[in-house]
Structure formats: C-alpha cells, structure tokens
C-alpha cells in the first residue's frame, strides 16, 4: 500500500549544538523510513486465520446453543449468527489496525471501539521474534513480536499476520541501527540485508537426547490430565454427562490393577512422547550471528526465530539435570539485559554434549578460562544433613508406627523412607561436588544444584553490586551466601555456602575499586 506521507518536521541538522539528530540514538543513526509509505495493515490473508483461532473460545457456547435448542433449525441459525459475528469482528479488527515506522519510533494504532496508539522508540527494542505457526506458514505469513524488556514476560507489540518478506524487512529496520540517514530531498533506501554467519547447527541425531529433559517427559501425564479435565468440564455439553465421567473414574479406582496398568503405560510412553515433543520444538536448531545480533532458529511445526542484541548479552548459563549429567549433555541460555520471557527467548542451545556447549557459548559470547574453587567442608556436611535428616526423621516416625500398630502400611513407609535416606548420601555428595565459584580476570562464574545444576558465567561489567546473606544455620556453620547483583538474567547469581574469607576474596578480585577504601589500613 502506498500513499502520501508527510515528511518529518523541520529540525536542526544532526549533531548541531551537541545534540543527537532526529534519526540518531545511543547506538548510532537509525534507518531512515522510506518516504511515501502510508500506515500499513496486516496481510488480508490473516482473515482466513483469525476466525479459526477464535473457534476454541466459541466452541463451548456453540455446542451449548445446539444442545439447548435440541439441534433445531433455530439453534443452527443462532450458531451460524455466532460464526458470522466472529468473522465480522475479525474483519473490523483487521481494518482498524495499522502500523508505521515514524522517525525513530514504531507506532501501532487500533481503532476498534476506542482509539489506541502505542509508540515504541527504536532505541528501546531489545529483540524481535519471528515465528511461523502452521496456518501462517501455509499462507506465507509470519508473526512478528517486539520485545523492549519493559513489560515483563509479555511482548511490547505483536504483528500477527505479515508476509514473510515484510517480516524480514521490519526485522532489518527494527534491529539495524548503523545505516546512515538519508540526505534531505533524497529517497532513502531499504537497509541492506545484514551479513549472516552460522555459529552452530545442532545435528538431528542429537534430538535423541530429548527424553533426558525432565519437562518433556511429563507430556503423557499432561495429555492424560487434560483429557480428564475436559471430561469433567465439558461432559454435559459433549453428551455423556459429568456423572458418567465420575463413574468411569470410580470404576478405575475400584480396579487398582487396571489403574496400575494405565500408570505403567504412561510411564513407558514418557521417553517416546517426550522425545517427539522435544524434536517438534527444537527441530533444525541453528545459532547464528547476524549484524550484531545472536539469532536462534528452531521448530518443526512452528518455526521460530529469536534475535538477541549482542551488546546486551552479559553472559550465559549452562544447565543440566541429573539424567542429562549422566549422559554428559547440557542446555545453554543467554543472560541478557531487559529480556522478557528469558527462559524461552534466551535459549542458546538445546541438549548438546557438555564440551560442545561450552565451546559454542564461548565462541558466541566469550569463554570462561578459570577453574572453579571448592567450597569449605562444612558445606558438604550441610548438604548431607539436608538430604538425609528429613527422611531419617520420617523413618523414625514409621518405626514407631510399626512398633505400635504393626500394619503393612507402616512397614511400607519404613522401607521407603529408609531407602530415601540412603539415597540422600550420594545426592548430598553430588550437591557439594556441584558447588564452585571463580573469576578468570574477565568473567565471574558460580555453580550450584544437583537435580538441576546451573553454572552461570557473567562478564565483570555486568556486576552492579554485592549482597551477603546469612541464615541462622549458616551463622552457626560459619558460612554465608554471596550474591553478585547483575542487571540481566535473574538479577543475581549466588555463590552458596562460602566462607567469609572466600566471599571477601571473590568480591575484591571482581570489583577491587569498590572494596579498596574499606580494606585500606589506617596509618
């Protein structure tokens, strides 16, 4: 769509009086908007998608209308009116939504009932997420989400139906800040496509590591729970009634062997279903470097591309679970300032071998070249106590129950708690072995955890403060937790159960200029 577009108001030339020009930001000049472009609308093809996306919310009312009306001509008429109303609503919403890049900002306007204008300065954009859900991909469309880090885990703006070419054009304009402004009276050109370099492409055979990721293993139980919830919530509307669903559940409860068989089937399905879901979300995972941005692309059904501004990356976090650690694989996330939904958008690598993860993260962001220092032996004692004592206390209670009642349930509880207490020994030792902290002159690293072990590597410039935390039990043990305040990621990363000497040494190494006045000896 083209049409007249008013030029920018008269302003002083860039740099006059020491001030930034109208097309400049802290990172340099912005791409000049192309004159003659009128406010843009989403692709008309989105009208084929919006009504379908609205069907789940309309399904329950439509089914209710049909059942209440007894599937008469009138009930079908009311259902048809509801579908038409949804289509009309989608058309009106499409016709009243526009977006436009005006100077150094992006403006989106919505005039459905009340007029709403959202303005996003280009200098505050932290990342652009381009995804292609199945229906969008079929129609050659994409969903573009803009993140400024100012709205928590929600995107600041979303264009849910632009062409693939328009998505790439907008992504280049919104992320590229090095193009020179056009001279007065000269038509600006679209920014050139940035150079792209693939840092790492995850081999498809490594998708077999998917079942080791705990979250995906629960997929069969999630589906089973959803089916049970659907039966109880929509039982009446679907024709078999909630009482039928309740009776079916009661019948299964009365047949424990059948219920046990269902549970065993769900457990056996965990690796297969978890592997399939993992492959769907992480298919053809590629980490790229493009014009000052780290770009992660992944997905089979919904292809997703996430761009992270490299200047705002402050480090990375390497995470593994117990099963992943046994297999020698880890996952990696970027630590980025002002990034919403960092657990999803900040992912650098899915499950890959440990040495590959550290090498790729080091090449993309920066390596950590130091050794992790062990924590004092009292930290091992604390972890052994916390891993064994609760189950030992439960075993003691169970033993009393066996002595008083002597029933099978108390014997079962006693055996289970004793086994868990015994398992606490290797768990406590592993938790202690996972502790560590260090500094290599450029980057700080801390590590902790066992069932979910995480090692954070943070640049020195990202540390904005230190905090010492000590519980009553830590005071008795003579240790404390040193937290490095970081204006990115989780906001702080902890070296747990370190001695006072270690805490002072680490903070002095990383930020000596902060602590020198307090450590200086009086003459």
Secondary structure, DSSP 8 states (H G I E B T S, - for coil): -B-----------TTGGG---TTEETTEE-----TTB--B---GGGHHHHHHHHHHHHHHHHHHHHHHTTT-HHHHHHHHHHHHHHHHHHHHHHHTEEEEEETTEEEEEE-SSS-EEEEEEGGG--EEEEEE-HHHHHTTEEEEEEE-SSSTTS-SEEEEEEEHHHHHHHHHHHH--------TTS---------EEEEEE--GGGGGGGGGSHHHHTHHHHHHHHHHHHHHHHHHHHTSHHHHHHHHHHHHHH-HHHHHHHHHHHHHHHHHHHHHHHHHHHTT-EEEEETTEEEEEE-SSSEEEEEEEGGGEEEEEEEEEHHHHHHTEEEEEEEETT-TTHHHHTEEEEEEEHHHHHHHHHHHT----S--B---HHHHHHHHHHHHHHHHHHHHHHHHHHHHT--HHHHHHHHHHHHHHHHHHHHHHHHHHH-EEEE-SSEEEEEE-STEEEEEEEEGGGEEEEEEE--HHHHHHT-EEEEEEESSTTSEEEEEEE-HHHHHHHHHHH-HHHHHHHH----
